[in-house]
Amino acid sequence: MTLSHHRDARGFALGPFLIFIALIVFLGIGLTLNPREIPSPLIDKPAPAFALPQLHQPEAQLKLADMAGKVWLLNVWASWCVACREEHPVLIDFAKRGVLPIVGLNYKDKRADALGWLQQFGDPYTTSIVDAEGRVGIDYGVYGVPETFLIDGKGRIRHKHIGPVTPEVLEKELLPRIKELQGA
């Protein structure tokens, strides 16, 4: 007799009941996990190559190879992103420090909207590149904006932060890793 056909004295099928209990346990565990702590499979692997038009100069491209030898941040953002407004002042202040280049990956956005957004709120980026169809975002495993990647001088992704960069994230998560990578 299989488990799904086994019944107790009252005729109760144990198999479906046990499967239901197992699903509840897995759901309960899943609900306790923080999605911002999901590790990226790209950590310590080469950053996916790209060649994308620049937001301010669409005739010019930025390639991953252009960033060789530099420790830098790739910040995925969009004008339609509410959480990007939360992190934007943090990025503006951080950019003023001149610690490292910040490249903006404008994700699934309209060029005019993106340019207007930066004009209105300020531009923390060394340059912004346009990923209008989201293909580069897919290569980087982006599933929402904002997301920020720390990339070392050898072109390896060393850290991924999901969600807005806050002052606390900047000071406790990003800056120590940046200083380590820069050898400071």
N, C-alpha and C positions, 0 to 999 in steps of 0.2 A: 504494500500500500504506500503511495507517495504521500509526502507531507501535505500537499494541497487537498488530498482526499481523506486525510485522517480527521476524524471527528471525535470530539469528546463525548461523554455520556449524554449530554443534552443535544447532540447533533450539531454542535458549533464547529465550523471549518477553521482549523488552526492556521493553515497555510496563508490564506489571504489576510488574516488578522496579524500574523507575524510580519508579513510584507508591509502592511500598513504601519505597524509600529516602527519598523526599520526606516521607512520613508520619513516619518515624523522626527525620528532621531537625527537623520541626515539633514533635514530641513532646519531643525533647531541649531545644529552645529553651523550650517551655512549662514544663518542669520546673525551669528555672533562674529563672523569674520568681517574685517574692515577691507573693503575693495581697494582702498588706497595702499594697502600693504601687499597686494598681489605682486609677486616678483615677476619681472619681465624675463622671458627666455633670452632676450638680447643682451642682458647684462654681461659685460666682459667679452662680448663678441663684436666683430667689426660692424660699425654703423652701416645700414643699407645705403648704397650709392644713390645719388640723385643729381639732377641737373634741372633746375627750375628757374623760371623767369623771376626777376626781382620786381617787387611790388611798385617801387618808385620809378624804375627803369625797365619796362617789360622787354625791351630789346636786349637787355643784358641778362646773363644767367649767372647763378651761383651754383657751384658744384661742390660735392663733399670734398673733393681733392683740394679745393681752394682753401679749406680750413686745416689742411695738414700742418702738423707741428704746433697747433694751438689747442689749448684747453678752452672749451666754449660751451655755451648752453644753446639748445634748440628748444624754443618755446612755441608750442602749438596753440594758436589762438584764432579767434574769429570775431567779427563785429557783432554777430548775432548771439554770442556767448555771454550769458549773464555772469557766470563765475569769473570770466576773464576781466570784467570790470572790477571785481574784488581784488584780483592780484595785480592789476595794472599799476596802481600807485607804488606798490612794492618794487616792481620791475623798474619803474622810472627812477626811484631813489637808488636802487642798486646800480643801474646803468651809470648814474652820476659818479659813482665810486671808481669806475674804470677798471674793475677787477679783471674782467674778461669780456670777450665779445658775446653778445646775445643775438642770436639769429632767430627771427620770428618766422614760423611756418604758418602762413595765413591759410586756414583750412576750410575748404568748401564754402568760400565766401565770394562775394562780388567785389571786383577791384575798386569800384567807386565807393562802395560802403566801407571797405577796409581803409582806404585813404582818408575818407571823412572821419572815421573813428580815430585814427592816429592823429589827425589834425585837431580834433576836439579834445582828446585825452592826453596827448603827448606821445612821443615815439621813443621807447627805450631801446630799440633794436639797432644794432650795427647795420643790419639790412633785414628786410623781410622778403621772403620768397613766397610764391603763390602756388598752392596745391589745390587748384580749383576743383578737381575731380576726386581728390582724396587718395590718390594712388600711393603717394609717398607716405601718407599717414598710415595706410594699410601695411606698408613695408615695415614701419616702425611699431606696429601693433597698437596704434592709437584707436581707442574706442570711445573717446569723449574729449572735449576740450574744457579747460586747458590741461595740457600735459607738458612736462619739461624733462628734457634729457640732458645729462652732463656727459660730454664727449671729450675724451683725452686727446693728446697730441698725436697719437698713433691711429686715431679714428675709431676707437673702441667706445662703446656706450658703457659708462661706468656707474650711472645711476639714472633711475626714472622716477619722477614724482608725478603722481596722478592727482589732479585737482589744482586749486589755486595755490600759488606760492605765497605764503604768509610771512610776516617778519620772523616768526618762530621757525618755520621751515627753512627759511634762508639762513638764519644764524646757526641752527642746530643740525640741519641736514646737509645743506648745500655748501656753505662756506668751509666747513672742515674738510669736506671731500675736495673742494676746489683747491684749497691751500696744499693739501697732500699731493694732488696731481701736479701742481705748479712747483712743488719742491720747496715751498716756503715754510 
